Every structure is written in structure tokens, then in C-alpha cells.
């Protein structure tokens, strides 16, 4: 387990910019629970999420002076619905899409840049180079995932990609020959394949897309204010300048492997 995961508090080193008058006493964050090394369920407390993004929220809590609880609330699709309704305040890792702008604000700069790839079995005849190579093939991904608006639009119009609730399910179906390929981010896919004992998988050299992963704030969060958005942006800029996520990702990879 990574140290400091779960509830991230700011009691030890409160920020001078902490809000006065108790206007925002706590923030609840969640995210994709099937997303190592960024986020996954804590084996010792499955109500919480751990990983690099959870550790980032711990640092963020201290920086802005507001406790942040990184909570497991269900599938990635459920997380987005909870965010839309304002039942959680933050998503610790989301791609930018026009639809999501309807219900949440994006904090800049981004948390990290991820690489989304076509995943096949080693003996697959599918040799992905460009998007049209996927036409006529049976694909899988996770419900409500996005790989950039341009590819999402191309996929809707030209490709046959079914959605499943979890990455684990997609990789198992691939291993059983029930799909020709899976599309997902490279690091989480390799991490899950190793844990599931699927053996070798092949990730195409050419990426589907390279997308920034952002911290987001619900439009309906009672804490959403210009002042908070400014403090979040200042903290994220500091972390980017210090290379914080590189260290957190390295530590999270080791923690995932050690489970």
C-alpha cells in the first residue's frame, strides 16, 4: 500500500491560502478504479483508492489547506455520473472532452500525459499502423472511456468497438479470442495483464492518441469557486515544475507489483 493514500489531510501543514469561515471543509475525490499505476482500490480498505493520483491528492490537500478524501464509489461510468450530479467534488484524472465540459471544470496544467494504444495477442494478424486498420475488426474498451474527440468520432462512424465495465473484463475477453483488440492506456493495460496472468500482450507501436490527464472540479460542487480553482491551478503548476508526478508514478508502479 502506498503511504498517505485514502484520506489526505492538511492538518499537519496547512496552507496560508486555506479558505476562511469554513466555506469548504472537505473535498471528496474519485476516479477510474481500474487504472494502475494512477488509481486502484486499496486491498486493505476497498472503500478507498490508492496510486499515483491518490498520492497527488494528498500533496494537493496540504498545498490548498483542505482535506481531500480519495474514495472508491464504483465503476468509471459511475464516477462520471456522480461528478455530473455533484455528489463528488473532484475527479483525479480525466481526459478532456466537450461533453464533460458540461458538468466539470478542468484544472491546468494537466496531471500527466498518457498514451492510448491498440492491444492484441502476440499472434494476432492485426498489425495496427493507422486508424483504418481497425475497420472490420472486433474491438473492446471500457464504458465511457475517451481517447480524444477526433478518434472517438472516427470510432463511432467507422469501427465496431463494444464497451465493458472493467479493463479486466476486456483483457480476459481478448485472451479468450472474443475480440480482436482492446484500446486502453498502455501502462494500466500492462499492469493488469501481468496481474491477471494473461501472459504476453502486444501493444502497437503507433498510439491511437496521446492525451492529457486532468484534475477536474464538479460544476455542482459546493466548494467550486474562483478562489478554489485558482489555488488548485497554482498547486498543479508547482507540481508540474517540480516533476512531482514522475516520482509518484515510479513509486506506484512498485507498489502495484508488490501486492
C-alpha positions, -999 to 999 in steps of 0.1 A, spaced: 0 0 0 13 35 -8 18 57 22 -7 86 26 -34 71 4 -71 72 13 -79 104 32 -54 132 25 -54 158 52 -39 192 55 -38 193 93 0 190 96 10 217 72 -20 239 65 -16 263 36 -18 301 42 -44 302 14 -68 279 32 -104 293 30 -117 312 60 -150 308 76 -153 270 69 -168 276 34 -152 244 22 -143 220 49 -135 189 28 -133 177 -8 -142 142 -20 -123 129 -50 -126 97 -70 -116 84 -104 -112 53 -126 -106 25 -101 -91 2 -127 -62 24 -136 -29 14 -121 -4 30 -116 -26 61 -114 -55 47 -93 -68 13 -80 -87 0 -50 -68 -3 -17 -66 -40 -9 -66 -32 28 -96 -9 25 -117 -13 -6 -137 19 1 -105 39 -8 -84 44 -38 -46 44 -39 -20 50 -66 0 79 -80 -31 102 -84 -42 94 -48 -8 104 -36 -10 136 -57 -43 144 -39 -26 140 -6 0 166 -16 -27 188 -31 -46 188 2 -16 201 21 -10 227 -6 -45 242 -5 -53 236 31 -84 214 26 -87 177 34 -93 155 3 -107 120 6 -99 98 -23 -129 74 -23 -139 43 -43 -175 48 -54 -178 23 -83 -170 19 -120 -156 47 -141 -190 53 -156 -205 56 -121 -177 81 -111 -186 103 -141 -223 102 -131 -216 111 -95 -195 140 -107 -223 152 -130 -247 152 -101 -222 169 -77 -221 141 -53 -183 142 -55 -161 173 -59 -131 161 -78 -120 136 -104 -84 127 -100 -77 120 -137 -99 126 -167 -94 133 -204 -108 165 -219 -140 161 -240 -167 186 -250 -194 166 -232 -175 166 -199 -171 204 -200 -209 205 -195 -205 194 -159 -170 199 -147 -141 224 -148 -106 213 -158 -76 224 -138 -45 234 -157 -17 222 -161 -25 185 -165 -16 157 -141 2 137 -168 2 127 -205 -10 92 -213 -6 71 -244 -36 51 -256 -28 20 -277 -42 -9 -296 -36 -41 -276 -36 -75 -292 -24 -110 -285 12 -117 -298 0 -140 -326 -27 -116 -339 -27 -109 -376 -38 -73 -368 -8 -50 -374 -21 -16 -364 -5 14 -380 -33 38 -387 -70 40 -376 -84 24 -408 -65 -8 -399 -92 -13 -373 -121 -13 -398 -138 -47 -398 -121 -59 -366 -139 -65 -333 -127 -41 -306 -133 -36 -269 -128 -8 -244 -142 4 -211 -176 21 -208 -174 59 -211 -137 59 -219 -125 86 -243 -94 86 -265 -96 121 -278 -126 137 -296 -111 131 -331 -107 93 -326 -139 90 -306 -158 105 -336 -139 82 -361 -147 52 -340 -184 60 -338 -187 63 -375 -164 35 -387 -154 10 -361 -171 -18 -341 -160 -13 -305 -180 -28 -277 -178 -14 -242 -174 -35 -210 -175 -23 -173 -138 -30 -165 -104 -33 -181 -101 -67 -165 -131 -80 -184 -118 -66 -217 -84 -83 -213 -99 -116 -204 -122 -115 -234 -92 -107 -256 -73 -137 -242 -103 -159 -249 -105 -148 -285 -138 -129 -281 -123 -97 -295 -95 -88 -320 -81 -59 -300 -86 -37 -269 -80 0 -268 -67 14 -235 -38 34 -220 -5 15 -221 6 15 -185 -27 3 -169 -31 -24 -196 4 -39 -190 -1 -37 -152 -35 -56 -153 -23 -81 -179 6 -91 -156 -16 -93 -125 -42 -115 -143 -16 -139 -156 -27 -134 -192 9 -137 -204 21 -117 -233 1 -90 -249 13 -68 -277 9 -30 -277 10 -14 -311 40 9 -316 18 37 -331 -5 52 -305 -42 59 -310 -37 92 -292 -16 110 -266 -40 127 -242 -35 148 -212 -50 136 -179 -65 164 -158 -78 171 -123 -114 183 -126 -139 200 -103 -177 194 -105 -198 224 -115 -222 213 -87 -196 211 -60 -205 235 -32 -167 242 -30 -164 253 -66 -154 289 -66 -129 311 -85 -107 312 -54 -105 274 -51 -100 270 -88 -71 294 -86 -55 276 -57 -58 243 -75 -42 257 -106 -13 272 -86 -7 239 -68 -8 219 -101 17 243 -117 40 239 -88 38 201 -90 45 202 -128 75 224 -123 89 201 -96 83 169 -116 62 155 -88 42 130 -108 73 113 -122 83 103 -87 47 93 -77 43 71 -108 76 53 -102 65 46 -66 30 35 -76 44 10 -101 65 -6 -74 35 -7 -50 13 -23 -76 38 -50 -84 44 -57 -47 7 -65 -40 
